Amino acid sequence: MTQRHPIQHNRTFMVTTNTKDRIPFFANPAHAREAIETLYRVKNLHAFLLYAFVIMPDHCHFLMYVEAPETVSHIMNAYKSGLTFDLGIPRLWQRRFYIRVAKQPIKAMNYIHLNPVRADLAPSSPQYPWSSASGKWIIDRIPKPYIIPKPHPSVGAA
């Protein structure tokens, strides 16, 4: 399950993986919870920072920073094979996953968190339980250089 992407580490990545034939396996709350628990087990075994995630009924999005020598492909292989085993669903995933360097991690995080809202699965991102936006899961903080400070209200005031 290796990915043909020239950059696999030392960057922030947005990764998307789909279930086989887009079957909504994660509409089952027990499967969605196990998807998150498996993500954290993989995180404990492999060195990466997890900034955001969402488990949708038929796909998952992750925003992560992967440091060498670890690779996104290695992490995703561990995640997908581990969850397949844990759930006992032999053909859970499409073979590949999508990976993009997140040049604007805050925008990528917002995209991930708003996914269930756009799909009419929740009225707001904090109300969707299978997302880092819910506040139920511990995530790593995006480093300060990516965070653009808002101007103070007095700046530019006449």
C-alpha positions, 0 to 999 in steps of 0.5 A: 500500500505504498503511495507514489508521492515524492514527499513523504515526510517533514511536511504537514499533509492532508490525507484522505482515504476512502472505503471500498466502493464508498460503502458507509462502514463508519455510519456505524458508531462502533466502527467510527469509534474504532477508527479513531481508537486505531488512529491513536494506537498507530500514533503511539507506535509511529512518530507523527503529529495529528492536527485534525481528523474526521471519520465520515461514513465512507472516508477519513481525512487526517491533517498530520505532520510526519517527521523522517524517517517515518513516511505517510505511506508507512503510517497509512499502511499501519492504520488501514491494515490495523483497522481492517483487522480490528473490525474484521472487514476484509475489504474495508478500503480502496487500495490507495489514499490521497495525499497533499502537502498542506501549505495552509494547515489552518485552512486544511483543518477548517476544511476537515472540520466542516466536512460533516456540516457540508454533508448534513451529518451535524449542524456544526463541526463540534457536534459531530462526535467522530471529529477532532472538532468535537473536543473529545479527542486530544490533538496536537497544536498547529505550530505558531508560524502557521497561525496568522495573528488577527490585527488588533482592533485599534490597528488602523483606527482613526 
